[in-house]
Amino acid sequence: MIAAGESHSLATKEDGSVWAWGKNIYGELGDGTTTFKSTPVKIYGLSHVNMISAGEYYSLAIKDDGTVWAWGYNFKGQLGDGTTKDKKIPVQVDRIYSITMIAVGSSHALAIKNDKSIWAWGYNNYGQLGDGTTIFKSSPVHVTGLFDVTMIAGGAYHSLAVKDDCSVWAWGYNNYGQLGDGTTVKSNIPLQVPGLSNATMVAGGAYHSLAIKSDGSVWAWGGNNCGQLGDGTTSNKSTPVQVEKLTNITMIAAGEKHNIAIKNDGSVWTWGANGNGQLGDGTNADRSSPVQINLDHVIMISAGYTHSLALKEDGSVWSWGLNNHGQLGDGTSSNVNTNPVQISEFSNVIMIAAGGYHSMALKDDSSVWAWGYNSYGELGDNTNSNKYKPVQIPGFSNIIMINAGCSHSLAVKDDKSIWVWGGNWKAQLGDGTTENKKNQLG
């Protein structure tokens, strides 16, 4: 699995380890440093990981014991460890267990428990936590009135969910129509997206939303100034419209203003903003309808703010887009790659997550690796140094899932506990504080 944050990237190997690279100002690579990494570094101490996610300057991982771990930026509590202190190495998310899925927004995080309830923590000025308030939470709170949930996704300041009945629900910021309810009014409780049924997957961009239907079609709504809705226009839409040219889609990912999709034949399609080469088509031209790029046999994708990651079926990780903090993991900090490049000497990855400017990976040995931006400790390596190549998060094992936010990181352990690290100024670590964490909280 792979995930891309704003300026860092993540990948999981088959052994359950997580690897990260890119910008590392807040510790978003989880390697105990804040040193920029231009190639993947293993996140030490993070193993048995089965899911990862990357936010703007933070990262998340789920271990196979159901615990969630996070690291990186934590200004608004997005690490969920009860503090707002950045974490350079992974910390466990406060008071939440039996987690089956995690997702992140810019500075907030979401989790599904095995009873299909949703929990959220972090920044909440627009109601993106869905608890009926606009007060930030540094520890997880229950999302109001939403049960039987099978999938979640976070936008910059909004949240999305799919229920058992394949209906789509949205809440939070709505100035661009990203809630899909036909208005531009924010909501601090979940609202059903009207007219959208048979959904199997959702993804949240900064100010737009995506959904896949059971027939393999893709639908989009919200902000569209760079063509990110894929309908051939650049006009915002407050209700869902069908994305052009796409059929047989099995996975979608949304960056700040760009999107990635995988077809059932393993081909990759991209559309939206492309000023930093994040579409991977060899140009810097925005696309208002999807284009195919030169990648095949892809099984997972993840989008950071302005960089992209892909995981192939052979366990290799490929990256493209902005690389100013090493988030592409290629050992450099060259500004832009407009075509996909393979991260060298990095294999056996099973999951990836892209944060705002950092990246994470889970290996098949359940170890977690991170790279890229680390100013808030989102790499989880107990430092604030960016990493240009993946570094292992030290002392972190039994991870089954990872995720990355804008500047913090999360992981779930096999005991279903959540661990977090990185930026926490908006309580995104969920540990009851607003102190950033450079290493994991357990």
C-alpha positions in Angstrom: 0.0 0.0 0.0 1.1 3.5 -0.7 0.0 7.0 0.4 1.1 10.5 -0.5 0.9 13.6 1.8 1.5 17.2 0.8 5.3 16.8 0.7 6.0 13.2 1.9 5.2 9.7 0.8 4.6 6.3 2.5 4.7 2.7 1.5 4.1 -0.6 3.2 6.0 -3.7 2.3 4.8 -7.3 2.3 6.6 -7.9 5.6 4.4 -5.2 7.3 7.2 -2.6 7.5 6.5 1.0 6.6 8.8 3.2 4.6 8.7 7.0 4.1 10.5 9.7 2.2 10.2 13.5 1.4 9.8 16.6 3.6 10.3 15.9 7.3 10.1 19.2 9.1 7.6 18.0 11.6 8.7 14.3 11.8 6.2 13.2 9.3 8.6 10.4 8.1 8.5 8.8 11.5 12.2 8.0 11.6 13.0 9.9 14.8 14.5 12.8 12.9 13.3 16.0 11.1 15.9 15.4 8.3 14.6 15.6 4.7 14.8 12.1 3.0 15.0 11.9 -0.8 14.8 8.1 -0.8 12.7 5.7 1.3 13.7 5.2 4.9 12.2 2.5 7.2 10.1 3.7 10.1 11.7 1.9 13.1 9.5 0.4 15.8 6.5 0.2 13.5 5.7 -3.3 12.3 2.7 -5.5 11.5 1.1 -2.6 9.7 -1.8 -3.3 7.3 -3.0 0.2 6.4 -1.3 3.6 6.1 -2.5 7.1 5.3 -0.7 10.4 4.8 -2.0 13.9 5.6 -0.5 17.3 5.0 2.3 17.0 7.6 1.4 13.9 9.5 0.9 10.1 9.0 -1.3 7.3 10.3 -0.9 3.5 10.4 -3.1 0.6 11.6 -1.4 -2.4 13.0 -2.8 -5.9 12.6 -3.9 -5.8 16.3 -6.4 -2.9 15.4 -4.4 -0.2 17.1 -3.8 3.1 15.3 -0.5 5.0 15.4 0.3 8.5 14.3 3.2 10.9 13.9 4.2 14.3 12.6 2.4 17.7 12.9 0.0 18.0 15.8 -1.0 21.6 16.1 -4.7 20.9 16.4 -4.6 17.4 17.9 -4.6 15.6 14.5 -2.5 12.8 16.0 -5.2 12.0 18.5 -2.9 11.4 21.4 -4.5 14.0 23.7 -1.8 16.6 23.1 -0.9 19.2 20.5 2.8 18.4 20.5 4.5 17.2 17.2 5.7 13.6 17.2 8.8 12.5 15.4 8.1 8.8 16.0 4.7 7.0 16.1 2.4 7.4 19.1 -0.8 5.5 19.8 -4.1 7.3 19.3 -5.8 7.9 22.6 -8.6 5.6 23.8 -9.5 3.9 20.5 -9.3 0.2 19.6 -10.7 -2.4 17.2 -10.1 -0.1 14.2 -10.7 -1.5 10.7 -10.1 1.7 8.6 -8.5 5.1 9.0 -8.6 8.3 6.9 -7.3 11.8 7.2 -8.0 15.3 6.2 -5.7 18.3 6.2 -5.6 18.4 10.0 -8.3 15.9 11.2 -8.5 12.2 11.2 -11.3 9.6 11.0 -11.5 5.9 12.0 -14.0 3.1 11.6 -14.4 0.6 14.5 -15.4 -3.0 14.0 -18.9 -2.1 15.0 -19.0 0.2 11.9 -19.2 3.4 14.0 -17.0 6.4 13.0 -14.7 8.3 15.3 -12.9 11.6 14.6 -10.4 13.9 16.1 -8.3 17.1 15.3 -9.3 20.4 13.7 -13.0 21.1 13.6 -13.6 24.8 12.7 -16.0 23.7 9.9 -17.6 20.8 11.6 -15.5 18.2 9.8 -15.5 15.9 12.9 -19.2 15.5 12.6 -19.9 15.7 16.3 -22.4 18.6 16.1 -19.8 21.1 17.2 -17.0 23.3 15.7 -14.6 22.8 18.6 -11.3 20.9 17.9 -10.8 17.6 19.7 -7.4 16.2 20.7 -8.9 12.8 21.5 -11.4 10.8 19.4 -15.1 11.6 19.5 -18.0 9.7 18.0 -19.5 11.1 14.7 -23.1 11.9 15.3 -25.9 9.6 14.0 -23.8 7.7 11.5 -23.7 3.9 11.8 -23.2 0.8 9.5 -20.3 2.6 7.8 -18.0 0.6 5.4 -15.7 3.4 4.1 -14.4 6.8 5.0 -12.4 9.6 3.4 -11.2 13.1 4.4 -10.9 16.3 2.3 -9.0 19.3 3.5 -11.8 20.4 5.9 -14.6 18.0 5.0 -15.3 14.3 5.5 -17.0 11.5 3.5 -18.5 8.1 4.4 -20.2 5.2 2.6 -22.8 3.1 4.4 -23.8 -0.6 4.1 -26.6 0.5 1.8 -24.1 2.2 -0.6 -25.3 5.7 0.2 -22.8 8.5 0.5 -22.7 10.9 3.5 -20.7 14.2 3.8 -20.0 16.9 6.5 -17.8 19.9 7.2 -16.7 22.7 4.9 -18.9 23.3 1.8 -18.0 26.6 0.2 -17.3 24.9 -3.1 -20.2 22.4 -2.9 -17.9 19.5 -1.8 -20.7 18.1 0.4 -22.7 17.4 -2.7 -26.1 18.4 -1.2 -26.8 21.2 -3.7 -25.8 24.0 -1.3 -22.6 25.7 -0.2 -23.6 25.7 3.5 -21.2 23.9 5.9 -22.6 21.1 8.2 -21.3 19.8 11.5 -23.3 16.6 11.2 -23.4 14.1 8.4 -25.7 14.8 5.4 -26.7 12.3 2.8 -25.5 13.2 -0.8 -28.8 13.1 -2.7 -29.1 11.2 -6.0 -25.9 9.2 -5.5 -26.5 5.5 -5.0 -24.6 2.2 -5.4 -21.3 3.8 -4.2 -18.4 1.5 -3.4 -15.6 4.0 -2.7 -15.1 7.7 -1.9 -12.1 10.1 -2.0 -11.7 13.6 -0.8 -9.6 16.3 -2.4 -8.9 19.7 -0.8 -12.3 21.1 -1.8 -13.8 18.4 -4.1 -15.1 14.9 -3.6 -15.2 11.7 -5.7 -17.1 8.4 -5.6 -17.0 5.1 -7.5 -20.2 3.4 -8.3 -20.7 -0.4 -8.5 -20.8 -0.1 -12.4 -17.2 1.2 -12.4 -18.2 4.8 -13.2 -16.7 7.8 -11.3 -18.7 10.8 -10.0 -17.3 14.1 -8.7 -18.5 17.3 -7.1 -17.2 20.5 -5.5 -14.3 22.8 -6.6 -13.3 22.6 -10.2 -11.0 25.5 -11.1 -8.3 23.1 -12.5 -10.7 20.6 -14.0 -10.5 18.2 -11.0 -14.1 17.1 -11.5 -13.1 15.6 -14.9 -16.3 16.7 -16.7 -14.5 18.7 -19.3 -15.3 22.0 -17.6 -13.8 24.2 -14.9 -17.1 25.1 -13.2 -17.8 24.2 -9.6 -20.6 21.6 -9.0 -22.6 21.3 -5.8 -24.2 18.0 -6.9 -22.4 14.9 -8.4 -21.5 14.8 -12.1 -20.0 11.9 -14.0 -16.3 11.9 -14.8 -15.6 11.6 -18.6 -13.9 8.6 -20.3 -13.7 6.4 -17.2 -15.1 2.9 -17.0 -14.2 -0.2 -15.0 -12.6 1.8 -12.3 -11.5 -0.1 -9.2 -9.7 2.6 -7.1 -9.6 6.4 -6.9 -7.4 8.8 -5.0 -7.7 12.6 -4.7 -4.9 15.1 -4.1 -5.3 18.8 -3.4 -6.7 19.5 -6.9 -5.7 16.4 -8.9 -7.0 12.8 -9.0 -5.8 9.3 -9.9 -7.8 6.2 -10.9 -6.9 2.6 -11.5 -8.8 0.5 -14.1 -9.4 -3.2 -13.7 -6.6 -3.8 -16.2 -4.1 -2.1 -13.9 -3.8 1.0 -16.0 -3.6 4.5 -14.4 -5.6 7.6 -15.3 -5.2 11.1 -14.0 -6.9 14.5 -14.3 -7.0 18.0 -12.7 -4.2 20.3 -11.6 -0.8 19.5 -13.1 1.4 22.6 -12.4 3.9 20.3 -10.5 3.7 17.3 -12.8 1.4 15.5 -10.4 -0.6 13.9 -13.2 2.5 12.1 -14.4 1.8 12.6 -18.1 5.1 14.2 -18.9 3.6 17.8 -19.0 2.6 20.6 -16.7 -0.8 21.2 -18.3 -4.0 20.9 -16.3 -6.5 18.3 -17.6 -10.3 18.7 -17.3 -10.8 15.1 -18.4 -8.8 12.0 -17.6 -5.6 11.0 -19.4 -3.8 7.6 -19.3 -0.2 7.6 -18.0 2.7 5.2 -18.6 2.2 2.8 -15.7 0.8 -0.7 -15.7 0.2 -3.6 -13.2 -0.7 -1.0 -10.6 -2.7 -2.3 -7.5 -2.8 0.8 -5.3 -2.5 4.6 -5.7 -2.3 7.5 -3.3 -2.3 11.3 -3.8 -0.5 14.0 -1.7 -1.2 17.7 -2.1 0.9 17.9 -5.3 2.7 14.5 -5.5 1.4 11.0 -6.4 2.4 7.4 -5.5 1.6 4.1 -7.1 2.2 0.5 -5.9 2.7 -2.2 -8.5 1.8 -5.9 -8.0 5.5 -6.7 -7.7 5.8 -4.6 -4.5 7.7 -1.7 -6.1 6.7 1.9 -5.4 6.6 4.6 -8.1 6.3 8.4 -7.5 5.9 11.6 -9.5 5.0 15.3 -9.0 6.5 17.9 -6.6 9.7 16.8 -4.8 10.8 19.9 -2.9 11.0 18.0 0.4 12.1 14.6 -0.9 8.5 13.2 -0.9 9.2 11.2 -4.1 11.8 9.2 -2.2 14.3 9.1 -5.1 17.2 10.4 -3.1 17.0 13.9 -4.3 15.0 17.1 -3.7 14.7 18.0 -7.4 11.6 20.2 -7.7 9.4 18.2 -10.1 9.2 14.9 -11.9 6.5 14.9 -14.6 6.8 11.1 -15.2 6.6 8.2 -12.7 10.0 7.0 -11.3 10.6 3.9 -9.3 12.0 4.3 -5.7 15.2 2.3 -5.8 16.2 -0.4 -3.4 12.7 -0.4 -1.9 10.6 -3.6 -2.2 8.1 -5.9 -0.6 5.7 -3.0 0.0 2.0 -3.8 0.6 0.5 -0.4 1.5 1.3 3.2 0.8 0.0 6.5 2.1 0.7 10.1 1.0 0.5 13.0 3.4 0.7 16.7 2.5 4.4 16.7 1.9 5.5 13.3 3.3 5.0 9.7 2.4 4.7 6.3 4.2 4.9 2.7 3.4 4.0 -0.6 5.1 6.2 -3.6 4.3 5.2 -7.3 4.4 7.0 -7.6 7.7 4.6 -5.1 9.3 7.3 -2.4 9.6 6.5 1.2 8.7 8.7 3.4 6.6 8.5 7.2 5.9 10.1 9.9 3.9 9.7 13.6 3.0 8.8 16.6 5.1 9.4 16.1 8.9 9.2 19.5 10.5 6.5 18.3 12.9 7.8 14.8 13.4 5.4 13.3 10.9 8.1 10.7 9.8 8.0 9.3 13.4 11.8 8.9 13.6 12.2 11.2 16.7 13.7 14.0 14.6 12.5 17.0 12.7 14.8 16.4 9.7 13.5 15.8 6.2 14.3 12.4 4.6 15.0 12.0 0.9 14.7 8.2 1.0 12.5 5.9 3.1 13.5 5.5 6.8 12.1 2.9 9.1 10.1 4.1 12.1 12.2 2.7 15.1 10.7 0.5 17.8 7.4 0.1 16.0 5.9 -3.3 15.1 2.7 -5.3 14.5 1.2 -2.6 12.3 -1.7 -3.6 10.0 -2.7 -0.2 8.6 -1.3 3.3 8.1 -2.5 6.7 7.1 -1.1 10.2 6.8 -2.6 13.6 7.2 -1.3 17.0 6.2 1.4 17.0 8.9 0.7 14.0 11.1 0.8 10.2 10.8 -1.3 7.3 12.2 -1.0 3.6 12.5 -3.2 0.8 13.7 -1.6 -2.2 15.5 -2.8 -5.8 15.4 -4.4 -5.3 18.8 -6.6 -2.6 17.1 -5.0 0.3 19.0 -4.3 3.6 17.1 -0.9 5.3 17.3 -0.1 8.8 16.2 2.8 11.2 15.7 3.7 14.5 14.1 2.0 17.8 14.1 -0.6 18.3 16.9 -1.4 22.1 17.0 -5.0 21.3 16.0 -5.2 18.2 18.3 -4.9 15.9 15.3 -3.0 13.3 17.3 -6.1 12.7 19.5 -4.0 12.3 22.7 -5.8 15.0 24.6 -3.1 17.6 24.1 -1.9 20.0 21.4 1.8 19.2 21.7 3.7 17.9 18.6 5.2 14.4 18.8 8.4 13.2 17.1 7.8 9.6 18.1 4.8 7.3 18.5 2.5 7.6 21.6 1.3 4.4 23.0 
